[in-house]
Amino acid sequence: MKKDKTPTACHLLLAACLFLVNTGAAENGHRLWLRADTSAQATVITSHIGATAVIAANELRKQWQGSPVILSVKNTLSIKDYGNEGFIINENSQKEISITAGSEAGLLYGAYHLLRLQAIGAAIGTLNISEAPKYKIRLLNHWDNLDGTIERGYAGYSIWKWDELPQTISPRYKEYARANASIGINGTVLNNVNATPQVLTSEMLQKVKIIAEVLRPYNIKVYLSINFSSPMALGGLNTADPLDKDVRQWWKNKVKEIYQLIPDFGGFLVKANSEGLPGPQDFGRTHLDGANMLAEALAPHKGIVMWRAFVYHPTDTDRAKQAYQEFTPFDGKFLPNVLIQVKNGPIDFQPREPFSPLFGAMQQTPVMSEFQITQEYLGFSNHLAYLGTMYKECLDSDTYAHGEGSSVAKATDGSLFGHKISAIAGVANIGEDTNWCGHHLAQANWYAFGRLAWNHTLSAESISREWIRQTFTDNEEFITPVAEMMMQSREAVVNYMMPMGLHHLFAWGHHYGPEPWCEVEGARPDWLPSYYHKADHTGIGFNRSSTGSNAVAQYFSPLREEFNHIQSCDERYLLWFHHVAWDYRMKSGRTLWDELCYHYDKGVQSVRKFQKIWDSMEPYIDAERFAHVQARLRIQARDAVWWKDACLLYFQIFSMRHIPYELERPVHDLDDLKKIKLNMTHHN
């Protein structure tokens, strides 16, 4: 095995380690997309002196280069339709600009919107703008642990310094708040969904209170993930049964304690009876019992419960069907302040999944989307994968719940089913690295999530372009090719990892590299790749059609029929829904095997194209960020070949067909690839 081409365990471990570039230079990425000159002395008039209005005014004074701005809060009919956070921007005949809103939060978002228009060169002509967020609650979920580690965190340790609080308050808290407010995010879950009961101790709540105070002026509420067994761990009770009166009282007392410290506390995020975490089913109860108990405690304080639908347990049925089966029977029975938080796909943040059938199926209960911003299954922060395209792919998917036009976005923003409460969540990719996200271009995923949470009708491309212009340069010679590269990047990752509906081919112990052959003694079948790819000498893919697990029945017509028939199934999801013969003729005219080979090769060639594009961008940006991204693309190019060779050489055992000769040859031996073991901690 040649040293320069084979990813040894040492090499791959180095690739998986995320290095920190921190020279103290001005262009280290720390300023994110908020890089405007702050030497302006704009005239800003406001009659409101609340902390949030003060921030809005100060941001404009320092950055706005145009006419005087008047900020005003008006609870009038003209504002009513824009909710508590919407705004109207007008320019009068005297060239004065007014930002009018129904609250100080609306003024803040209006100010950031005006500054964004200036930053992207669009703040010209007579202004006549009205905006309101599509989702009422727009959240980041931090998978941060109390010891400072982050589950699936690829940008260093947590920014929350629990051991220093409440005495020492990191300046990054305010920077974090400002960045989020600038893109409309109004809530943050501070801790991991794999929660420890200790987060609800009185000592910890004093620390949470400090963070809440820093974030509050930026209109950001704090939320906490809770452990369902907390009454036992903290309260000395012998049960956490949600129907037990002492348990219910314990939660009411704890919630009251929280709101005495944090009057605007948002509520709880709950992962229960999933991957070993405790939940109501441990006591013979249901998700409904658990969620409603917590909702009852939170309701007097206007708090919400976000109950995750990411649940699976040993079963003979298809894992992809379980969330639907467990939650749809309870539709309409949850209390009004309960939302069901659903991952974008039915399995687990795979590079590509069809949308979860729970979107549209639960019509009497608010359902919220959960996306990953952190790249757990997309090469960590070593790989470029702009996720604006992934978010849009899901949000724009038609559920057909109320006929054509019933998109996932409309099914979750309250408009399709008339829900008063709506929310969307993204698992944060933020850490203590100087550039926040580990990869300079990964900042775009944080930005894109916020922009789409505010307005899901925006295009992924327009968001990428405005992010590039604000973050790097306004030179079109840079913006156009880099935007094109970003728009193609997630598809490239899908191609060299798991094209055509393949999923869960990752190595045991981490979600970074390929191991489609993985077998672990004693492991549950649904923990192993073979459960999902089902490769054999007849073909490959999971049969979820009516002749298989019948997962297609969980979708509305005509989608269920389209997915059910191999000829009409979207080829992006073909192997998700069907076990397909190696010689099946694809729409391209190629056999399935050849098409699979072409997809893997295309993924590799795409990354090499990205390298060429990025190298040609060197004249347009600073040396530090250029070198950082260039180094990451080198890692990605090597990893793409690793993925291609591992998957094709393994599946070739079953297909017994040659890789088309016009495509690049494998450079690794399968036996050598099977020996690679990365020493990485596994978290579920």
ZAMARGU-521352 format. One line per field, with one value per residue (C-alpha): residue number from 0; residue in one letter; x, y, z. Coordinates in steps of 0.02 Angstrom, whole numbers, plus 32768, in hexadecimal, padded with zeros to 4 digits. Example, Ala and Ser with C-alpha at 12.3 -4.5 7.8 and 13.67 -1.06 7.14 Angstrom:
2
num <- (0,1)
residuo <- (A,S)
east <- (8267,82AC)
north <- (7F1F,7FCB)
up <- (8186,8165)
//
This chain:
684
num <- (0,1,2,3,4,5,6,7,8,9,10,11,12,13,14,15,16,17,18,19,20,21,22,23,24,25,26,27,28,29,30,31,32,33,34,35,36,37,38,39,40,41,42,43,44,45,46,47,48,49,50,51,52,53,54,55,56,57,58,59,60,61,62,63,64,65,66,67,68,69,70,71,72,73,74,75,76,77,78,79,80,81,82,83,84,85,86,87,88,89,90,91,92,93,94,95,96,97,98,99,100,101,102,103,104,105,106,107,108,109,110,111,112,113,114,115,116,117,118,119,120,121,122,123,124,125,126,127,128,129,130,131,132,133,134,135,136,137,138,139,140,141,142,143,144,145,146,147,148,149,150,151,152,153,154,155,156,157,158,159,160,161,162,163,164,165,166,167,168,169,170,171,172,173,174,175,176,177,178,179,180,181,182,183,184,185,186,187,188,189,190,191,192,193,194,195,196,197,198,199,200,201,202,203,204,205,206,207,208,209,210,211,212,213,214,215,216,217,218,219,220,221,222,223,224,225,226,227,228,229,230,231,232,233,234,235,236,237,238,239,240,241,242,243,244,245,246,247,248,249,250,251,252,253,254,255,256,257,258,259,260,261,262,263,264,265,266,267,268,269,270,271,272,273,274,275,276,277,278,279,280,281,282,283,284,285,286,287,288,289,290,291,292,293,294,295,296,297,298,299,300,301,302,303,304,305,306,307,308,309,310,311,312,313,314,315,316,317,318,319,320,321,322,323,324,325,326,327,328,329,330,331,332,333,334,335,336,337,338,339,340,341,342,343,344,345,346,347,348,349,350,351,352,353,354,355,356,357,358,359,360,361,362,363,364,365,366,367,368,369,370,371,372,373,374,375,376,377,378,379,380,381,382,383,384,385,386,387,388,389,390,391,392,393,394,395,396,397,398,399,400,401,402,403,404,405,406,407,408,409,410,411,412,413,414,415,416,417,418,419,420,421,422,423,424,425,426,427,428,429,430,431,432,433,434,435,436,437,438,439,440,441,442,443,444,445,446,447,448,449,450,451,452,453,454,455,456,457,458,459,460,461,462,463,464,465,466,467,468,469,470,471,472,473,474,475,476,477,478,479,480,481,482,483,484,485,486,487,488,489,490,491,492,493,494,495,496,497,498,499,500,501,502,503,504,505,506,507,508,509,510,511,512,513,514,515,516,517,518,519,520,521,522,523,524,525,526,527,528,529,530,531,532,533,534,535,536,537,538,539,540,541,542,543,544,545,546,547,548,549,550,551,552,553,554,555,556,557,558,559,560,561,562,563,564,565,566,567,568,569,570,571,572,573,574,575,576,577,578,579,580,581,582,583,584,585,586,587,588,589,590,591,592,593,594,595,596,597,598,599,600,601,602,603,604,605,606,607,608,609,610,611,612,613,614,615,616,617,618,619,620,621,622,623,624,625,626,627,628,629,630,631,632,633,634,635,636,637,638,639,640,641,642,643,644,645,646,647,648,649,650,651,652,653,654,655,656,657,658,659,660,661,662,663,664,665,666,667,668,669,670,671,672,673,674,675,676,677,678,679,680,681,682,683)
residuo <- (M,K,K,D,K,T,P,T,A,C,H,L,L,L,A,A,C,L,F,L,V,N,T,G,A,A,E,N,G,H,R,L,W,L,R,A,D,T,S,A,Q,A,T,V,I,T,S,H,I,G,A,T,A,V,I,A,A,N,E,L,R,K,Q,W,Q,G,S,P,V,I,L,S,V,K,N,T,L,S,I,K,D,Y,G,N,E,G,F,I,I,N,E,N,S,Q,K,E,I,S,I,T,A,G,S,E,A,G,L,L,Y,G,A,Y,H,L,L,R,L,Q,A,I,G,A,A,I,G,T,L,N,I,S,E,A,P,K,Y,K,I,R,L,L,N,H,W,D,N,L,D,G,T,I,E,R,G,Y,A,G,Y,S,I,W,K,W,D,E,L,P,Q,T,I,S,P,R,Y,K,E,Y,A,R,A,N,A,S,I,G,I,N,G,T,V,L,N,N,V,N,A,T,P,Q,V,L,T,S,E,M,L,Q,K,V,K,I,I,A,E,V,L,R,P,Y,N,I,K,V,Y,L,S,I,N,F,S,S,P,M,A,L,G,G,L,N,T,A,D,P,L,D,K,D,V,R,Q,W,W,K,N,K,V,K,E,I,Y,Q,L,I,P,D,F,G,G,F,L,V,K,A,N,S,E,G,L,P,G,P,Q,D,F,G,R,T,H,L,D,G,A,N,M,L,A,E,A,L,A,P,H,K,G,I,V,M,W,R,A,F,V,Y,H,P,T,D,T,D,R,A,K,Q,A,Y,Q,E,F,T,P,F,D,G,K,F,L,P,N,V,L,I,Q,V,K,N,G,P,I,D,F,Q,P,R,E,P,F,S,P,L,F,G,A,M,Q,Q,T,P,V,M,S,E,F,Q,I,T,Q,E,Y,L,G,F,S,N,H,L,A,Y,L,G,T,M,Y,K,E,C,L,D,S,D,T,Y,A,H,G,E,G,S,S,V,A,K,A,T,D,G,S,L,F,G,H,K,I,S,A,I,A,G,V,A,N,I,G,E,D,T,N,W,C,G,H,H,L,A,Q,A,N,W,Y,A,F,G,R,L,A,W,N,H,T,L,S,A,E,S,I,S,R,E,W,I,R,Q,T,F,T,D,N,E,E,F,I,T,P,V,A,E,M,M,M,Q,S,R,E,A,V,V,N,Y,M,M,P,M,G,L,H,H,L,F,A,W,G,H,H,Y,G,P,E,P,W,C,E,V,E,G,A,R,P,D,W,L,P,S,Y,Y,H,K,A,D,H,T,G,I,G,F,N,R,S,S,T,G,S,N,A,V,A,Q,Y,F,S,P,L,R,E,E,F,N,H,I,Q,S,C,D,E,R,Y,L,L,W,F,H,H,V,A,W,D,Y,R,M,K,S,G,R,T,L,W,D,E,L,C,Y,H,Y,D,K,G,V,Q,S,V,R,K,F,Q,K,I,W,D,S,M,E,P,Y,I,D,A,E,R,F,A,H,V,Q,A,R,L,R,I,Q,A,R,D,A,V,W,W,K,D,A,C,L,L,Y,F,Q,I,F,S,M,R,H,I,P,Y,E,L,E,R,P,V,H,D,L,D,D,L,K,K,I,K,L,N,M,T,H,H,N)
east <- (8000,8050,8069,803D,7F94,7F53,7EFC,7F53,7F01,7F7F,7F5B,7EA0,7EA6,7F07,7E83,7DF9,7E4E,7E18,7EA8,7E95,7EDE,7EF7,7F81,7F25,7F16,7E7F,7E48,7E37,7D7C,7D47,7CDB,7C70,7BFF,7BFE,7C95,7C52,7CB5,7C7D,7CC0,7C1E,7BC4,7B16,7A86,7A0D,7973,7913,7899,78B0,793B,7927,79C4,7990,7968,7A0F,7A69,7A0A,7A34,7AEB,7B00,7ABA,7B20,7BC2,7BA0,7B17,7B5F,7ABC,7A30,79F1,7991,78F9,78CF,781F,77B2,76FB,7674,7605,759F,7626,76A0,7629,763B,76F7,76EE,775E,77FF,77D5,7803,77E2,786C,7838,7891,7836,7848,78CA,7932,7918,790B,788F,7894,77EC,77C3,7749,77D6,788B,78B7,786D,78DA,7973,794B,7921,79C8,7A28,79C3,79EC,7AA4,7AA1,7A5B,7AE8,7B6B,7B30,7B1E,7A60,7A33,7A14,797B,78DD,78C8,781E,7836,77CB,7807,77C6,7811,77C3,77E4,77BD,7848,78F0,7968,7A19,7A2D,7AD7,7B10,7B87,7BAE,7BCA,7C82,7CA2,7CA4,7C2A,7BD6,7BF3,7C52,7CDB,7D11,7D61,7D11,7C71,7C67,7C04,7C85,7C1E,7CB2,7CD3,7C1F,7BD1,7C6B,7CBE,7C57,7CAC,7CA6,7C77,7BC7,7B9E,7BF5,7B8F,7AEE,7B14,7B3A,7A98,7A2E,7A75,7A25,7986,79A7,7945,7968,79F1,79F0,7A8F,7AB2,7AB6,7A16,7A72,7A56,7A97,7A22,7AA7,7A74,79DB,7A38,7A24,7ADE,7AD4,7A36,7A93,7B10,7A87,7A3D,7ADD,7ADF,7A26,7A4B,7AD1,7A63,79C0,79E2,79FF,7950,7996,7942,799C,7956,799A,799F,7965,797F,78DA,791C,7946,78C2,791D,79CE,79B0,790F,792D,788D,7886,7832,7826,777A,7724,767C,76C1,7682,7728,7787,770F,7721,77DE,77DE,7766,77D8,7874,7821,77EB,789F,78DE,7864,788B,793E,791A,786F,7879,78B9,7882,7861,78A3,78E9,78D3,7927,78D1,78CD,794E,79FD,79F7,79B9,792D,787B,77C5,77C7,783A,77A3,7722,76EB,76EF,7741,769A,769B,774D,7739,7694,76D6,7763,76EF,7679,7707,7744,769D,767D,7724,7708,7792,7792,77C4,7822,7814,788A,7846,78F3,78C5,78F2,7902,791E,7894,7871,782A,7885,78DC,78A8,77F2,7801,77ED,774F,7709,772C,76EC,765C,75E4,75F5,75D3,755C,7573,760B,75F2,75FB,76AC,76F7,7756,7798,784A,786B,7911,790A,790E,78CA,7972,79FA,7A42,7A86,7ADA,7A35,798D,78DC,787D,7831,777C,7750,7752,769F,7663,764F,75D3,758A,7633,76BA,774E,77F7,7888,7930,79C4,7A7D,7AEE,7B81,7BBC,7BAD,7B96,7BE4,7C9E,7C9F,7CED,7D70,7CF8,7CA3,7BE8,7B7A,7AD7,7A66,7A3C,7A14,79A1,7946,7937,78D7,7874,783A,7809,774F,76F9,7652,75FF,757B,7598,7620,7680,7683,773E,779E,77B9,76FF,76DB,7751,7740,768C,763E,7600,75AC,758A,75FB,761C,76C8,7751,7809,78A3,7947,79F9,7A80,7B0A,7BB8,7BFE,7C96,7D24,7D91,7DC0,7D56,7CC5,7CA0,7D45,7D3A,7D2A,7CA9,7C43,7C10,7B9B,7B34,7B13,7AE8,7A79,7A18,79F1,79BD,794A,7900,78D0,7896,7891,7863,7913,797F,7A1A,7A7D,7A4A,7A77,7B20,7B45,7B15,7B7C,7C16,7C06,7BFC,7C80,7D06,7CF7,7C7D,7CE5,7C78,7D14,7D15,7C5C,7C1C,7C96,7C96,7BD7,7BD3,7C4D,7BE5,7B43,7B8F,7BEA,7B66,7B38,7BF1,7BF7,7B5B,7BAA,7C50,7C00,7B51,7AFF,7A56,7A06,7A8E,7A9E,7AF7,7B96,7C02,7C88,7C65,7C94,7C88,7C2A,7CC1,7D00,7CB6,7C9D,7C0F,7C54,7C46,7C12,7C1C,7BF5,7B5D,7B2C,7A77,7A55,7A1C,7AC4,7B1E,7B2E,7AF4,7A48,7A36,7A92,7A61,7ADE,7ADB,7AFB,7A4F,7A5D,7A64,79EE,7968,78BD,7844,77C1,771B,7775,77F3,77E2,775A,77A3,775F,76B0,76DF,76E1,764A,7613,7653,76FD,76E4,76BF,7755,77C9,7778,779E,7851,7832,77E7,7851,78C3,796F,79B9,7957,7955,79BC,7962,78BD,78F0,7965,799E,79F1,7AA4,7A73,79D5,79D3,79D6,7990,7A3F,7A40,7AC7,7AB3,7A9C,7B4E,7B99,7B2E,7B6A,7C1E,7BFF,7BB3,7C48,7CC2,7C60,7C6D,7D2B,7D3A,7CCA,7D3D,7DD4,7D75,7D57,7E12,7E33,7DAF,7DEE,7EA5,7E76,7E25,7ECA,7EDC,7E35,7E3F,7EB4,7F3D,7F05,7E56,7E8E,7F0F,7E95,7E10,7E94,7ED5,7E26,7E02,7E9F,7E5F,7DB4,7DFF,7E5E,7DC6,7D58,7DCB,7DCB,7D0D,7D00,7D7D,7D3B,7C87,7CA2,7D23,7CB1,7C11,7C72,7C7D,7BC1,7BA9,7C39,7C44,7CD5,7CE1,7CC6,7D72,7D5D,7D53,7DE4,7E2B,7E2C,7ED2,7EB6,7EA4,7E06,7E64,7ECE,7E37,7DE5,7E78,7E5E,7E1C,7E0D,7E20,7D89,7D08,7C5D,7BC2,7B11)
north <- (8000,80A3,8121,81BB,8178,810B,815A,8107,810F,8195,81FC,81EF,8219,82B4,82DB,82C8,8339,83EB,8460,8511,85A0,862F,86A9,873E,8786,87F0,8774,86DB,86CA,86FC,878B,8712,8771,880C,8861,890D,89A9,89EB,8A9B,8AE7,8B6D,8B5C,8BC1,8B4D,8B8C,8B1D,8B44,8A98,8A7D,89C4,895A,890C,89B3,89F7,8967,8988,8A41,8A24,89A6,8A25,8AB6,8A56,8A07,8A5F,8ACE,8B1A,8B90,8BAE,8B1C,8B2C,8A97,8A8A,8A08,8A14,899A,89D3,8973,8988,892C,88A8,8835,882C,87E0,8807,87FC,883F,88EC,896B,89D3,8A6F,8B04,8BAB,8C3F,8C8D,8BEE,8BC0,8B07,8AC5,8A1A,89F8,895D,891B,88FC,8926,8879,88AD,8949,88DE,886B,8900,8951,88B3,88A1,8952,8936,8893,88EE,896B,88E2,8885,8925,8920,89B7,8A2D,8A88,8AA7,8A2A,89D8,8935,88CE,882E,87B2,870B,866D,860E,8657,85F6,85E8,8581,8542,849D,8490,83DE,8422,83C2,8411,83DB,8447,83BC,83BE,8326,832E,83CF,83ED,849D,847D,8487,84DC,8599,8584,858A,853E,852E,85EA,8621,8680,86E4,86F0,871B,86F5,8782,86FD,86F2,87A0,8780,86E2,8740,87C7,874A,86EC,8788,87C5,872F,8728,8697,86B6,861F,85A9,8502,850B,8454,83A9,8348,82B8,831E,8303,8328,839C,8427,8445,8458,8500,8521,8505,856C,8602,85EF,85DC,867D,86DC,869E,86CB,877C,8791,874C,87A2,884F,87F7,87A9,86FB,868A,85FA,8549,84AD,83F6,838F,82DE,8288,8233,82D9,82C5,8227,8268,8313,8304,8260,8214,815B,8173,81EC,81AA,823E,820E,820B,82A2,82BD,82B9,8335,83A8,839B,83D9,8467,849D,8493,84F6,857B,8587,859F,862A,8687,8690,86A1,86F0,86D9,8625,85CE,851C,846A,83FE,8345,82AA,8217,815B,816B,8122,80EF,8192,8185,81B0,8190,80E5,80AA,80BC,8070,811C,8170,8203,825A,8243,8284,831A,8352,8346,83BE,842C,843C,8479,84F6,8538,85B9,8609,8603,8582,84FA,8444,8408,834B,82F6,8270,8224,8180,80D0,802E,7F76,7F42,7ECE,7F5C,7FDC,805D,80E5,80C5,80CF,818A,8190,80F7,813A,81EC,81F1,8196,8229,82B2,8332,82F3,835A,83FA,849B,84C7,8423,8419,8378,8393,8329,830E,8339,8281,81E0,8198,820C,82A3,8238,8290,827F,823F,8256,82C9,827C,8247,8294,833B,8348,82AC,8301,838A,83B3,83C3,8443,83E9,843F,8414,83E6,83FD,83E2,8477,8416,8396,82F5,828A,82FF,82F8,835D,8409,83C0,83BA,8446,8423,84BD,8487,8511,8499,840C,847A,84B5,8404,83D2,8472,847A,83C1,83AA,833F,8344,8349,83C1,83A0,83E8,8479,8436,844C,8419,84D2,84F7,845D,849F,855D,855B,8590,84E7,84A9,854C,8532,85CB,8590,8562,853B,84FF,84C1,84A8,8445,84C6,84B7,8539,851F,857F,857F,862F,861F,85D4,8542,84E9,8506,85B8,8585,8527,85D1,85D9,854A,85A9,8642,85E3,858F,8637,8688,85F7,85F0,86A6,868E,85E0,8625,8667,8605,85A8,85FE,86B0,8689,8646,86E1,875C,86F8,86F8,87B2,87DC,875F,876F,87F0,8849,8819,87B5,875D,8708,8701,86A8,8614,85FB,85FE,857F,8511,851E,84F7,8456,8423,83C0,835D,8335,82EE,8285,8242,820B,81CA,8184,81A9,8173,815A,80F5,8120,80F4,80AE,80FC,80A7,8063,80DE,817E,81CB,8205,817B,80EA,803A,7FEA,7F3E,7F64,7ED2,7EDD,7E48,7E68,7F08,7F28,7F11,7FC6,8003,7FB2,7FE9,7F42,7F60,7FF5,7FCA,7F11,7EF0,7E3F,7DEA,7E1C,7ED6,7F5E,7FCD,7FC6,7F8E,8008,7FF1,7F99,7EF4,7F1C,7F7E,7FEA,808B,80DE,80CE,8155,81D7,8228,8202,821C,8217,8169,8125,817F,813A,808E,806B,8058,80AB,8149,8156,81EE,81A4,820C,819B,80FB,808E,80D8,808E,7FFB,7F66,7F79,7EFB,7F23,7F20,7F8A,800D,80BE,815A,8181,80DC,8095,7FFF,801F,7FE5,8057,80E8,80CC,80D1,8170,81C5,819A,81D4,8275,829B,828B,82F3,837A,8392,839E,8423,847F,847C,84CC,8551,857B,8582,8601,866E,8692,8744,877B,8754,8752,86D0,8685,8654,8621,85A7,8562,8535,84F5,847D,8440,841F,83B4,834A,833F,8308,827A,8249,8246,81C7,8162,815E,8134,80A6,805B,8057,8020,7F9B,7F54,7F57,7F0E,7E6D,7E5D,7EAA,7E46,7ECB,7F37,7FF0,8046,8055,810C,8137,8151,80AF,808A,80B5,804E,7F97,7F64,7EFA,7F90,8001,7F85,7F95,804F,8077,812A,8146,81B6,81BE,817D,81DC,81AC)
up <- (8000,7FC8,8052,7FEB,7FB3,803E,80D4,8165,8210,8240,81A6,81B8,826F,8240,81BC,823C,82B9,829D,82A9,82E8,8285,82FE,82D8,831F,8270,8244,81BE,822D,8210,82BE,8280,821A,819F,8210,81C3,8199,81C0,8269,8259,8219,827D,823A,827E,82D7,8332,83A9,8434,8480,84FC,8520,8514,846E,841C,8459,8402,8361,8367,838F,8302,8287,82CC,82B7,820D,81AA,8121,80E4,8114,81C6,8210,8282,82EF,8334,8388,8357,8389,82FA,827B,81F7,8266,82A9,8213,822F,82DB,836D,830A,825D,821E,8196,8147,80E5,809B,8094,801E,8091,807B,8130,8150,81CF,821F,8270,82D3,8353,83D0,83F1,83AE,8307,8309,8326,8295,8228,8250,8224,8184,814E,8174,8112,807B,8089,809B,8000,7F9B,7F92,7FFF,7F6F,7F2E,7F8F,801A,8033,808F,8103,8154,81D5,8206,81C0,8263,830D,8365,830C,8371,837C,83D7,8429,8445,84C9,8567,8612,8610,8576,84F5,8464,841B,8361,837D,82FF,832D,83D4,847E,84B4,84BD,855E,85EB,8677,86EC,86DF,86F5,8746,8779,86CE,8634,858F,850E,848E,84D7,8498,83F2,83E0,8409,8389,82FF,831F,832B,8285,822E,8295,830C,83AC,8419,8450,84A8,850E,852E,84DE,84BC,8511,85AE,865C,86EE,8736,86BD,872B,87D0,8825,880D,8752,873F,8789,86FB,8679,86BE,8693,85E0,85CF,8609,8583,84F8,852B,84DF,8439,8445,8463,84E2,8534,8539,858D,855F,85F3,862E,8650,86ED,8741,87CC,8801,87EA,8839,889C,88F5,88B0,888C,87E4,8752,871E,86C9,8716,87C7,8828,8882,87DD,8790,8825,881E,876B,8795,8823,87B7,872B,87A8,87E7,8735,870D,87AD,876D,86B4,8695,85D8,85DC,853D,8575,8568,84DD,8502,84BF,8515,84FC,8472,846D,8522,856C,85EE,85C3,85EC,859A,8626,8698,8624,85E4,853A,84E4,84F7,85B4,85C3,8551,859C,864E,8623,85BD,8650,86BE,863C,85FD,8688,865C,859F,858A,8505,84FA,8460,8465,83EA,8377,8362,83B4,8385,83E2,83B8,8342,82B3,824E,81E4,824F,81D5,8203,82C0,82E3,8278,82CF,837D,8368,82EC,8364,83DB,835C,83A6,8458,8489,84EB,8484,84BE,8481,83DC,8391,8354,82BA,8261,81A8,8177,81C1,81F8,8239,81DE,8150,80BB,8061,809E,8061,80D6,8172,8155,81FE,81A1,8166,81C1,8269,8242,82ED,8345,831C,82CE,82BF,824E,8297,8223,823F,8228,826E,81EE,8250,81B5,8135,8155,81F6,81DD,8169,80D6,8079,8079,8068,80B8,8079,7FEB,8066,80CE,8032,7FEE,808A,80A6,7FF0,7FE9,7FCE,8052,7FF3,809F,805D,7FA6,7F38,7F82,8035,804C,80E8,8106,8104,816F,81F5,81EF,822A,8186,8146,81E4,823E,82D3,833E,8370,82F3,8304,82AA,82F4,82B9,8314,8327,82DB,8352,83C1,840E,8372,833E,82A1,8306,8290,826F,81B2,8172,80F1,8175,81BA,8124,816C,820D,81A6,812C,81B6,8207,8164,8134,81E3,81CA,8116,80CC,8020,8007,7F8E,7FC7,7F3E,7F6E,8023,7FF0,7F8A,8013,8090,801F,7FFD,80B6,80EE,8068,7FDE,7F6B,7ED3,7E5A,7E1A,7EC5,7EF0,7E54,7E4E,7F0B,7F10,7E83,7EE4,7F82,7F27,7EE1,7F81,7FE0,7F44,7F30,7FE0,7FC0,7F21,7F6C,800E,7FF1,7F4A,7F08,7FB3,8009,80C1,8163,8117,819F,8205,82B2,833B,82D4,8244,81E0,816F,810B,814A,80E6,811A,81D4,8242,8300,836E,83DB,8381,8356,829C,8287,82C6,8232,817B,8135,8184,810F,806E,8067,7FDC,7F97,7EF2,7EB0,7ED3,7F57,7FBA,8040,8003,8054,7FCC,7FE5,7FC7,8050,80F2,80A2,80E9,804C,8098,8117,808B,8039,7F88,7F04,7F59,7FA1,7EF4,7EA9,7F2E,7F26,7E6F,7E3C,7D93,7DDE,7E7C,7E7F,7E5C,7EE8,7F5F,7EF8,7F6E,8004,7FC9,7F5B,7F52,7E9F,7E2B,7DF9,7D41,7D55,7CCB,7D0F,7CBB,7C7C,7C1D,7C8E,7CFE,7DB7,7DDA,7D57,7D92,7E44,7E07,7DA6,7E3E,7EAD,7E27,7E0D,7EC7,7EC2,7E24,7E6F,7F04,7E90,7E30,7ED5,7EF5,7E4C,7E68,7F15,7EE0,7E5A,7EE1,7F38,7EF2,7F39,7FF3,8087,8091,8136,8106,8059,809F,811F,809E,8025,80A8,80D1,8019,800E,809D,804B,7FA5,7FF9,805F,7FC4,7F72,8013,8013,7F59,7F60,8002,7FC7,7F14,7F3D,7FC3,7F5C,7EC9,7F2E,7F18,7E6D,7E1F,7D98,7D65,7D87,7CDE,7C8F,7C63,7D1C,7D92,7DD9,7E94,7EE6,7F84,7FAC,8006,8085,80B4,80C2,8137,81AF,81C9,8276,82B0,836A,8381,840B,83DA,8412,83E6)
//
